[in-house]
Amino acid sequence: MTRPIAVRTLARKWLQHRLTEIDRMRGFPALRRRFREACEYDLNLDDPKTFSEKLQWRKVYDRNPLFPVLLDKVRMPEWARSVLPASDHHCLPDYRQVARLAEDIDFASLPADVALKCNHGSGWNVLLREGEPFDEDQVRHRLNRWLARKFGKTRELHEWGYLNIPPRIAVHDLLLFPDGRLADDLRFHVFGDRFGFSHIRSLDSRGVRRVGHYDENYRMLDVRSHRPPPDLPSPKPAQFDDMLRIARALGQHLDYMRVDFLSTGDRFCLNEITLYHNSGLIPFLPHEFEQQIGALWQLPPRQG
């Protein structure tokens, strides 16, 4: 039996959402303060120039109806299927189960090494690995807590695109290297059909998460974010060019998106599409790179 969501938790969420609306009505003072702390310069929403500023502009002004579809981990693959040629459909995720409630998950039918993801947020994932015991009730309770929440509705986020996604749980097999390691995470930043840069998240031999930034020819860029770069450039993934081509094909439908793939070198799959990279609150260094990629992004006209 899963535990009910506490009344205090629901009250705390209501208060958080109310404070978020107040912050909007007051001109986003909390968001501006958080931006200043993270980026060390004042946010200009009237004439944004840098990549991080334009992400804030998108969060507070852009209400593109495509956003909730692209951010929805359940609907996004069907959208991608509708815009990609059939020859590229092999990279789309194939879900074993999609459930509206955690109680509907059939754990007995699942193989080892699966991911359970809430489709309406970021980071709300449970990974079940072979040989690692888990408590079904605890997993269901955690999933139900996430299902009851609205991702991104805080005074420091304002990520509108997540708010109207019907909450569901998607279950799919994990993509693994032959030695059992999780697949590398390759992320392509595209501005329309123009490639900006990619970054690859991987674990080194000590289990430290590292992030390297690369251009379209897979040359390592002298760019950092919040993770240390690898000591040496990672070998170019065998299917890097295919992933780049698909990212561009998807990216042409929007002024900016981050297209994420999982890759083990010989296999890859589309993982998700992100529209608010790190919520625009973890800047790239040096600052000149923020300006350079910001110049690639042509914002749409502001509505209202």
NORNOR-V85869 format. One record per residue. N is the residue number from 1. RES is the residue in three letters. PHI is phi in whole degrees, 0 to 359 (NA if undefined). OMEGA is omega in whole degrees, -180 to 180 (NA if undefined). NEAR is the number of other C-alpha atoms within 12 Angstrom. Layout:
<<N | RES | PHI | OMEGA | NEAR> <N | RES | PHI | OMEGA | NEAR>>
This chain:
<<1 | MET | NA | 179 | 12> <2 | THR | 280 | -177 | 19> <3 | ARG | 279 | 178 | 18> <4 | PRO | 289 | 176 | 18> <5 | ILE | 289 | -175 | 21> <6 | ALA | 295 | 178 | 14> <7 | VAL | 299 | 179 | 13> <8 | ARG | 297 | 178 | 11> <9 | THR | 295 | 179 | 16> <10 | LEU | 295 | 179 | 18> <11 | ALA | 294 | 179 | 14> <12 | ARG | 295 | 177 | 16> <13 | LYS | 294 | 180 | 24> <14 | TRP | 300 | -180 | 19> <15 | LEU | 296 | 179 | 17> <16 | GLN | 300 | 180 | 24> <17 | HIS | 293 | 179 | 26> <18 | ARG | 295 | 178 | 17> <19 | LEU | 295 | 177 | 24> <20 | THR | 296 | 178 | 28> <21 | GLU | 294 | 178 | 25> <22 | ILE | 296 | 179 | 20> <23 | ASP | 298 | 178 | 24> <24 | ARG | 297 | -178 | 26> <25 | MET | 296 | -179 | 14> <26 | ARG | 270 | 179 | 14> <27 | GLY | 92 | 173 | 20> <28 | PHE | 68 | 179 | 29> <29 | PRO | 297 | -179 | 22> <30 | ALA | 292 | 178 | 24> <31 | LEU | 296 | 179 | 39> <32 | ARG | 297 | 179 | 32> <33 | ARG | 295 | 179 | 21> <34 | ARG | 296 | 179 | 24> <35 | PHE | 297 | 179 | 32> <36 | ARG | 300 | 180 | 23> <37 | GLU | 295 | -175 | 17> <38 | ALA | 280 | -171 | 25> <39 | CYS | 255 | 176 | 27> <40 | GLU | 67 | 168 | 19> <41 | TYR | 206 | -175 | 19> <42 | ASP | 284 | 179 | 23> <43 | LEU | 285 | 176 | 32> <44 | ASN | 247 | 179 | 22> <45 | LEU | 276 | 180 | 26> <46 | ASP | 282 | -180 | 18> <47 | ASP | 216 | -176 | 16> <48 | PRO | 292 | -179 | 24> <49 | LYS | 241 | -175 | 28> <50 | THR | 277 | 178 | 35> <51 | PHE | 301 | -178 | 42> <52 | SER | 294 | 177 | 41> <53 | GLU | 296 | -178 | 41> <54 | LYS | 291 | 173 | 39> <55 | LEU | 295 | 177 | 43> <56 | GLN | 295 | 178 | 43> <57 | TRP | 302 | 178 | 40> <58 | ARG | 299 | -176 | 37> <59 | LYS | 299 | -172 | 38> <60 | VAL | 264 | -175 | 37> <61 | TYR | 239 | -172 | 25> <62 | ASP | 273 | -179 | 29> <63 | ARG | 240 | 179 | 24> <64 | ASN | 299 | -178 | 26> <65 | PRO | 295 | 177 | 16> <66 | LEU | 284 | -176 | 24> <67 | PHE | 305 | -178 | 33> <68 | PRO | 298 | 178 | 31> <69 | VAL | 286 | -178 | 28> <70 | LEU | 292 | -179 | 38> <71 | LEU | 279 | -179 | 42> <72 | ASP | 282 | -177 | 36> <73 | LYS | 294 | 178 | 43> <74 | VAL | 271 | -177 | 38> <75 | ARG | 278 | -177 | 31> <76 | MET | 303 | -180 | 32> <77 | PRO | 300 | 179 | 32> <78 | GLU | 290 | 175 | 21> <79 | TRP | 297 | 180 | 26> <80 | ALA | 298 | 178 | 35> <81 | ARG | 298 | -177 | 23> <82 | SER | 284 | -176 | 17> <83 | VAL | 248 | 179 | 21> <84 | LEU | 263 | 174 | 25> <85 | PRO | 294 | -177 | 17> <86 | ALA | 302 | -179 | 13> <87 | SER | 294 | 179 | 12> <88 | ASP | 257 | -177 | 24> <89 | HIS | 291 | -179 | 21> <90 | HIS | 297 | -176 | 20> <91 | CYS | 270 | -176 | 30> <92 | LEU | 280 | -179 | 34> <93 | PRO | 294 | 179 | 33> <94 | ASP | 242 | -174 | 27> <95 | TYR | 273 | 176 | 25> <96 | ARG | 287 | 180 | 23> <97 | GLN | 216 | 169 | 28> <98 | VAL | 229 | -173 | 27> <99 | ALA | 234 | 176 | 27> <100 | ARG | 272 | 178 | 25> <101 | LEU | 227 | 179 | 27> <102 | ALA | 297 | 179 | 35> <103 | GLU | 295 | -179 | 24> <104 | ASP | 274 | 180 | 21> <105 | ILE | 287 | 178 | 27> <106 | ASP | 264 | -178 | 20> <107 | PHE | 296 | -176 | 25> <108 | ALA | 297 | -177 | 9> <109 | SER | 269 | -176 | 12> <110 | LEU | 275 | 173 | 21> <111 | PRO | 282 | 173 | 19> <112 | ALA | 289 | 175 | 23> <113 | ASP | 64 | 177 | 25> <114 | VAL | 227 | 175 | 28> <115 | ALA | 245 | 173 | 36> <116 | LEU | 247 | -173 | 39> <117 | LYS | 238 | 168 | 42> <118 | CYS | 281 | -169 | 42> <119 | ASN | 282 | -169 | 43> <120 | HIS | 250 | 180 | 42> <121 | GLY | 205 | 180 | 40> <122 | SER | 240 | 178 | 28> <123 | GLY | 85 | 180 | 20> <124 | TRP | 271 | -175 | 28> <125 | ASN | 230 | 171 | 29> <126 | VAL | 239 | 177 | 30> <127 | LEU | 256 | 177 | 26> <128 | LEU | 253 | -175 | 26> <129 | ARG | 252 | 179 | 22> <130 | GLU | 302 | 178 | 18> <131 | GLY | 85 | 179 | 10> <132 | GLU | 251 | -178 | 11> <133 | PRO | 294 | 178 | 13> <134 | PHE | 213 | 179 | 16> <135 | ASP | 261 | -177 | 15> <136 | GLU | 302 | -179 | 22> <137 | ASP | 297 | 179 | 18> <138 | GLN | 295 | 178 | 19> <139 | VAL | 295 | 179 | 30> <140 | ARG | 297 | -180 | 33> <141 | HIS | 296 | 179 | 24> <142 | ARG | 297 | 179 | 28> <143 | LEU | 296 | 179 | 41> <144 | ASN | 294 | 176 | 32> <145 | ARG | 298 | 179 | 30> <146 | TRP | 292 | 180 | 33> <147 | LEU | 300 | -178 | 31> <148 | ALA | 278 | -176 | 30> <149 | ARG | 257 | 171 | 34> <150 | LYS | 253 | -177 | 31> <151 | PHE | 286 | 171 | 36> <152 | GLY | 85 | -179 | 30> <153 | LYS | 264 | 174 | 33> <154 | THR | 223 | -178 | 32> <155 | ARG | 295 | -177 | 33> <156 | GLU | 253 | -179 | 33> <157 | LEU | 243 | -180 | 40> <158 | HIS | 58 | -178 | 38> <159 | GLU | 270 | -173 | 40> <160 | TRP | 303 | -172 | 38> <161 | GLY | 302 | -179 | 36> <162 | TYR | 276 | -164 | 36> <163 | LEU | 288 | -176 | 30> <164 | ASN | 250 | 176 | 25> <165 | ILE | 274 | 177 | 31> <166 | PRO | 297 | -175 | 28> <167 | PRO | 293 | 175 | 34> <168 | ARG | 211 | 178 | 34> <169 | ILE | 244 | 178 | 42> <170 | ALA | 251 | -178 | 39> <171 | VAL | 241 | 177 | 37> <172 | HIS | 214 | 179 | 30> <173 | ASP | 293 | 174 | 29> <174 | LEU | 283 | 173 | 36> <175 | LEU | 269 | -172 | 33> <176 | LEU | 231 | 168 | 26> <177 | PHE | 290 | 179 | 19> <178 | PRO | 304 | -180 | 12> <179 | ASP | 273 | 177 | 9> <180 | GLY | 95 | 178 | 16> <181 | ARG | 291 | 176 | 22> <182 | LEU | 295 | 179 | 29> <183 | ALA | 300 | 173 | 30> <184 | ASP | 290 | -177 | 37> <185 | ASP | 250 | -179 | 34> <186 | LEU | 255 | -174 | 40> <187 | ARG | 235 | -176 | 41> <188 | PHE | 250 | 178 | 47> <189 | HIS | 265 | -176 | 44> <190 | VAL | 235 | -177 | 41> <191 | PHE | 241 | -164 | 31> <192 | GLY | 65 | 177 | 26> <193 | ASP | 264 | 179 | 26> <194 | ARG | 268 | 179 | 32> <195 | PHE | 278 | 176 | 35> <196 | GLY | 263 | 179 | 36> <197 | PHE | 190 | 174 | 38> <198 | SER | 233 | 170 | 38> <199 | HIS | 224 | -174 | 42> <200 | ILE | 240 | 177 | 40> <201 | ARG | 258 | 180 | 33> <202 | SER | 210 | 178 | 32> <203 | LEU | 259 | 176 | 23> <204 | ASP | 276 | -175 | 21> <205 | SER | 295 | 179 | 11> <206 | ARG | 262 | 180 | 9> <207 | GLY | 82 | 179 | 11> <208 | VAL | 274 | 178 | 15> <209 | ARG | 285 | 180 | 21> <210 | ARG | 236 | -178 | 27> <211 | VAL | 228 | 175 | 33> <212 | GLY | 248 | -178 | 38> <213 | HIS | 248 | -171 | 36> <214 | TYR | 224 | 174 | 33> <215 | ASP | 270 | -174 | 28> <216 | GLU | 290 | 175 | 27> <217 | ASN | 263 | 179 | 17> <218 | TYR | 61 | 169 | 25> <219 | ARG | 267 | -177 | 19> <220 | MET | 288 | -179 | 25> <221 | LEU | 266 | 177 | 27> <222 | ASP | 275 | -175 | 23> <223 | VAL | 226 | 177 | 29> <224 | ARG | 228 | 171 | 26> <225 | SER | 229 | -176 | 29> <226 | HIS | 258 | 178 | 18> <227 | ARG | 242 | 178 | 22> <228 | PRO | 292 | 177 | 22> <229 | PRO | 285 | 176 | 28> <230 | PRO | 293 | 178 | 28> <231 | ASP | 296 | 178 | 15> <232 | LEU | 226 | 177 | 16> <233 | PRO | 302 | 177 | 24> <234 | SER | 287 | 177 | 26> <235 | PRO | 300 | -180 | 19> <236 | LYS | 297 | 177 | 26> <237 | PRO | 302 | -175 | 27> <238 | ALA | 303 | -176 | 17> <239 | GLN | 249 | 179 | 23> <240 | PHE | 303 | -177 | 35> <241 | ASP | 295 | 177 | 22> <242 | ASP | 294 | 178 | 26> <243 | MET | 296 | 178 | 39> <244 | LEU | 298 | 179 | 37> <245 | ARG | 298 | -179 | 23> <246 | ILE | 292 | 178 | 39> <247 | ALA | 300 | 178 | 45> <248 | ARG | 295 | -180 | 34> <249 | ALA | 297 | 177 | 28> <250 | LEU | 286 | -175 | 40> <251 | GLY | 295 | -177 | 34> <252 | GLN | 295 | -179 | 24> <253 | HIS | 270 | -178 | 24> <254 | LEU | 206 | -180 | 31> <255 | ASP | 289 | 174 | 33> <256 | TYR | 202 | 169 | 42> <257 | MET | 205 | 172 | 39> <258 | ARG | 252 | -177 | 40> <259 | VAL | 254 | -173 | 46> <260 | ASP | 254 | 175 | 42> <261 | PHE | 238 | 167 | 38> <262 | LEU | 255 | -174 | 36> <263 | SER | 217 | 172 | 33> <264 | THR | 243 | -180 | 28> <265 | GLY | 95 | -179 | 27> <266 | ASP | 265 | 178 | 20> <267 | ARG | 224 | 175 | 25> <268 | PHE | 209 | 176 | 35> <269 | CYS | 213 | 174 | 37> <270 | LEU | 290 | -177 | 39> <271 | ASN | 263 | 179 | 40> <272 | GLU | 194 | 173 | 39> <273 | ILE | 244 | -179 | 41> <274 | THR | 244 | -179 | 40> <275 | LEU | 248 | -178 | 43> <276 | TYR | 233 | -175 | 37> <277 | HIS | 306 | -179 | 34> <278 | ASN | 50 | -178 | 26> <279 | SER | 56 | -180 | 35> <280 | GLY | 67 | -175 | 36> <281 | LEU | 242 | 172 | 33> <282 | ILE | 231 | -173 | 27> <283 | PRO | 288 | 171 | 35> <284 | PHE | 275 | 175 | 35> <285 | LEU | 239 | 6 | 27> <286 | PRO | 283 | -178 | 17> <287 | HIS | 299 | 180 | 23> <288 | GLU | 299 | 178 | 18> <289 | PHE | 291 | 175 | 25> <290 | GLU | 303 | 179 | 30> <291 | GLN | 289 | -178 | 21> <292 | GLN | 297 | -179 | 20> <293 | ILE | 283 | 174 | 33> <294 | GLY | 297 | 180 | 33> <295 | ALA | 292 | 178 | 23> <296 | LEU | 286 | -171 | 25> <297 | TRP | 265 | 176 | 33> <298 | GLN | 263 | -178 | 25> <299 | LEU | 294 | 175 | 31> <300 | PRO | 285 | 177 | 17> <301 | PRO | 298 | 178 | 14> <302 | ARG | 286 | 179 | 17> <303 | GLN | 264 | 176 | 12> <304 | GLY | 81 | NA | 7>>
